[in-house]
Amino acid sequence: MKQSYQEKTVIAVIIIISVFIIGGFIICPIIMYNKNTVRWLAIGDSITFGEDESHLSYADYLSEAHSNISLHKISWGGLGISDLIRISGEGFTDDNDSIDIVTVLIGANDFGFDTPIQEFERDIDKYMNILKDNFPNARIVFLTPLYRDYFGGTIPTMGGTINNLGISLYQYSDVITKQGVEHNIEVINLTNDDFLSDDNIRIYTLDGLHPNIAGNHMIADKLYDKIGFSK
């Protein structure tokens, strides 16, 4: 029995409406996910790269705990601020405009390898300008270097909080804080003794500097509380 023109029209309309409804169920969650996703670029040295038993860092643990965070990392062991400036010439991401938050944890190696404080200040100033130029719409946050012990200075050039130039770790931290004020960039202080100290450093680090799993989770919690990671 042949279908009438009217019946064919009704069937066609039903099919079209069904396609839109089904498509909506598929597409809408994707749109919502993209809308709420926070794209985070974490920059730093071995502490950001991850030196604990699982080779994951605070950044990895934080992003794994919050499904709305999409993590990108630029980090390697041994990096100082001058290295970050050099690497920046190679570019950051395929699409800098897609990044919502940039964090930079640096200074541990500059302190440990005796970077003169004036040179460190000059390079922090330069790198902050580089980031502002490359990520004009992103929230940029600098983190001061972690308090350190290296278990009483078992590595002579990297033990304690005074380096071979007689410069304290806190002076490097103060440079980052000062430059943050001048550039209107947020700074979160991780050098404070109420975060890591002689009392807990063996609990939260592998060697007096590099965080273990518990230490990385502690840093992740602190950053989430301070930054929020929401749009």
C-alpha positions, 0 to 999 in steps of 0.5 A: 500500500502506497503512502500518501504525500501527507504521511511521507511528510509526517515521517520526514518531520519525525525523523528530522526532529529525532535527529536533532534530539539525539544530536543534542544529547551527544553534542550538548555535553561536549559543549558544556565540557569545553565551556567549563574546562580550564586549560592549565599550563604548568611551567617549572623544573624537576618539582613540576616535572615529577620526581616522586615514586610515580614520576608524577608532580603536584600538577598531575595529581591536581588535574587528575583530581578535578575533571575540568582541568586540562593540564599541559606542562613545560618542565624538566629537571635542572631548569633555571629562569634563564633556561625558561627564557631560552625555551620560550623562544621555541614557543609554548603551546599550539594555541596560546589563546586557549590557555586559561591559567599559567603557573611558574614554579622556579628558583630552586636551581637558581639558588642551588647553582648560585645564580647572582641575585641581580641576574635572577631579578633581571631574568624574572622581570624578562620572563614575566614580560614574555608570559604577559606578551604570550598569554595576554588573556590568561591568569599568570601565577608565580610560585616561590621555590620550596623550602629546602634542607637536602637532609642537612646539606648532604649535597654541599652546594645545594644544602640548607637555605644559604648558597655558596654566594651567601644568598638566602633562599628567601632572597630569591623568593623575595625577588619573585614577590617583588617582580610580581607586584611590579608586573601585577602578577599573582605570587603564591609563597611556597617558601614559608616555613609554615608550609614546609619546614625542618619539622615536616620536610622528611615527611613530605619530600624524597630528599629534603627538596623534591616532594614525595606523593604526600608532598605533591598532594599537599602542594596540589591542595594549596594551589587549588585553594589559592587559585580555584581553577574555575572560569 
